[in-house]
């Protein structure tokens, strides 16, 4: 409850949390919120400006940008959250084992981490099970919760950038599935004459990544027991 109260007093952190919640909810409700089919091509409406029919205009194929932006959030955020969940679960499990079992086990785990860090940062999806007793839950996990939350939110932002960059280069999500990075890549082809085409997906990536990073800082302050201990009066 202490961490909840601390988070409730952080207005900027609450704003980031609310913003991310709205983005996720909009992505889930995209079929009911979008006025147009994101894959529908209409040559008579290509590169239309913002208006009452197309709130963010249309792209070079006449597809509604607002609809593609909401559906694109599904691909971008879905892959990013899946990757973040897998990596954080694996990292937390290895960290708990290293803190619980000292000696050779800790050394082997650290060497394993060194080997993993020597490879490029690629997305690995792993099935993780485990709860190893009341010692981890009461002692190790509370002390690491702040660091885990920061790493989780930072990883989410980093993976969003990675997925968008790969799609921007044509190596990630493939057409016709909408995705923010791919929308940037498509807008690049008409950037000289229609630069506003890059604003919706670009701003979406910028705002979501910035919100993830700031939310990580807020969660660190709220979940770190050492930080809370320094604020409490000594009786």
C-alpha positions in Angstrom: 0.0 0.0 0.0 2.9 2.3 0.7 4.0 2.1 -3.0 0.5 2.8 -4.2 0.3 6.0 -2.0 3.7 7.1 -3.2 2.6 6.6 -6.8 -0.7 8.5 -6.3 1.3 11.5 -5.1 3.4 11.5 -8.3 1.1 13.4 -10.7 3.5 13.1 -13.7 3.8 9.3 -13.1 0.0 9.0 -12.9 -0.3 11.0 -16.1 2.1 8.6 -17.9 0.3 5.6 -16.5 -3.1 7.0 -17.6 -1.7 7.9 -21.1 -0.3 4.3 -21.6 -3.6 2.9 -20.3 -5.5 4.9 -22.8 -3.2 3.8 -25.6 -3.5 0.2 -24.7 -7.3 0.5 -24.4 -7.6 2.2 -27.8 -5.5 -0.6 -29.3 -7.8 -3.2 -27.8 -10.9 -1.4 -28.9 -9.6 -0.5 -32.4 -12.3 -2.4 -34.3 -15.0 -0.3 -32.6 -13.1 3.0 -32.6 -11.8 3.2 -36.1 -14.2 4.7 -38.7 -12.4 3.1 -41.7 -10.9 -0.3 -42.6 -7.1 0.2 -42.1 -6.4 -2.0 -45.1 -8.9 -0.5 -47.5 -7.2 1.1 -50.5 -9.0 4.0 -52.2 -7.1 5.7 -55.0 -9.5 8.6 -55.2 -8.7 9.7 -51.6 -4.9 9.2 -51.5 -2.9 11.8 -49.5 -6.0 13.5 -48.4 -5.4 16.2 -45.6 -6.9 16.1 -42.2 -10.7 16.6 -42.2 -14.0 15.5 -40.7 -14.0 12.2 -42.8 -10.3 11.3 -42.2 -9.2 12.9 -38.9 -5.5 12.4 -39.6 -5.7 12.3 -43.4 -4.9 9.3 -45.7 -1.6 7.8 -46.9 -0.4 7.4 -50.5 -2.7 4.5 -51.1 -5.8 6.2 -49.7 -5.8 4.3 -46.4 -7.1 6.1 -43.3 -4.1 7.1 -41.1 -6.1 7.3 -37.9 -7.4 3.7 -38.3 -3.9 2.4 -39.2 -2.5 4.2 -36.2 -4.8 2.4 -33.8 -4.4 -1.0 -35.4 -0.6 -0.4 -35.6 -0.5 0.0 -31.8 -1.6 -3.6 -31.6 1.4 -4.9 -33.5 3.9 -2.4 -32.0 2.8 -2.7 -28.4 1.9 -6.4 -28.6 5.4 -7.5 -29.7 7.1 -5.1 -27.3 5.1 -6.2 -24.2 5.6 -9.9 -25.1 9.3 -9.4 -25.4 9.5 -7.3 -22.2 7.5 -9.9 -20.2 9.8 -12.7 -21.4 13.1 -10.9 -20.7 12.0 -9.5 -17.3 10.7 -12.9 -16.2 13.9 -14.6 -17.2 16.1 -11.8 -15.7 14.1 -11.7 -12.4 14.3 -15.5 -12.1 18.1 -15.6 -12.6 18.5 -12.7 -10.3 16.5 -14.4 -7.5 18.5 -17.6 -7.9 21.8 -15.7 -7.8 20.7 -13.9 -4.6 19.3 -17.0 -3.0 22.1 -19.5 -3.8 25.6 -18.2 -3.3 28.9 -19.7 -4.4 29.2 -21.7 -7.6 25.6 -21.3 -8.6 25.9 -17.6 -8.5 29.2 -17.6 -10.4 27.7 -19.9 -13.1 24.6 -17.6 -13.4 26.8 -14.5 -13.7 29.0 -16.1 -16.4 25.8 -17.1 -18.2 24.6 -13.5 -18.1 28.0 -12.4 -19.4 27.6 -14.8 -22.3 24.1 -13.5 -23.1 25.3 -9.9 -22.9 27.9 -10.7 -25.5 25.3 -11.3 -28.1 23.3 -8.6 -29.9 20.0 -7.6 -28.2 17.4 -9.9 -29.9 14.0 -10.8 -28.8 13.8 -14.2 -27.1 10.5 -15.6 -25.9 10.9 -18.1 -23.1 8.5 -19.9 -20.8 9.3 -19.2 -17.2 7.9 -20.9 -14.2 8.8 -20.4 -10.7 8.3 -19.2 -7.2 11.0 -20.4 -4.9 9.7 -19.8 -1.3 8.8 -17.0 1.1 12.5 -15.8 1.2 12.4 -14.5 -2.3 9.0 -13.0 -1.8 9.7 -11.2 1.5 13.4 -10.3 1.2 14.9 -10.5 -2.3 12.0 -9.4 -4.5 11.0 -6.3 -2.6 14.6 -5.0 -2.7 14.7 -5.7 -6.4 11.2 -4.5 -7.3 12.3 -0.9 -8.1 15.1 -2.0 -10.4 12.9 -4.6 -12.1 10.2 -2.0 -12.7 12.7 0.4 -14.2 14.2 -2.2 -16.4 10.8 -3.5 -17.5 9.6 0.0 -18.6 12.9 0.9 -20.2 12.9 -2.4 -22.0 9.4 -1.8 -23.3 10.5 1.6 -24.7 13.7 0.1 -26.2 11.8 -2.8 -27.8 9.2 -0.4 -29.2 12.1 1.5 -30.8 13.7 -1.8 -32.1 10.4 -3.1 -33.5 9.6 0.2 -35.2 13.2 0.5 -36.6 13.0 -3.0 -38.1 9.6 -2.3 -39.6 10.9 1.0 -40.9 13.7 -0.8 -42.7 11.3 -3.4 -44.1 12.6 -6.2 -41.8 9.8 -6.3 -39.2 6.1 -6.4 -39.6 5.2 -6.8 -43.2 2.5 -5.1 -45.3 -0.4 -4.9 -45.3 -0.5 -5.2 -41.4 -0.3 -1.7 -40.0 2.6 -0.9 -37.6 4.0 2.4 -36.5 7.5 1.9 -37.9 6.2 0.6 -41.2 3.9 3.7 -41.4 7.0 5.9 -41.0 8.7 4.0 -43.8 5.8 4.4 -46.1 5.5 8.1 -45.3 9.2 8.6 -46.0 8.5 8.0 -49.7 6.3 11.1 -49.9 8.1 13.1 -47.2 9.2 15.9 -49.4 5.7 16.9 -50.6 3.7 15.6 -47.6 5.9 15.8 -44.5 2.8 15.8 -42.2 2.3 12.1 -43.1 5.2 11.2 -40.7 3.8 13.1 -37.7 1.1 10.6 -36.4 3.3 7.5 -36.2 6.4 9.4 -35.2 4.6 11.2 -32.4 3.0 8.0 -31.3 6.4 6.3 -30.9 7.9 9.4 -29.2 5.1 9.8 -26.6 4.8 6.1 -25.7 8.5 5.6 -25.3 8.8 8.8 -23.2 5.9 7.8 -21.1 7.4 4.3 -20.5 10.7 5.9 -19.4 9.2 8.4 -17.0 6.8 5.8 -15.6 9.9 3.6 -14.8 11.3 6.4 -12.7 8.1 6.9 -10.9 7.7 3.2 -10.1 11.3 3.1 -8.9 10.6 5.8 -6.3 7.3 4.1 -5.3 8.6 0.5 -5.1 12.1 1.0 -3.7 11.9 0.2 0.1 15.2 2.0 0.8 13.8 5.2 -0.9 10.6 4.9 1.2 12.6 4.2 4.4 14.4 7.5 4.1 11.2 9.4 3.8 9.5 7.8 6.9 10.0 9.4 10.3 11.9 7.4 12.8 9.8 6.5 15.9 
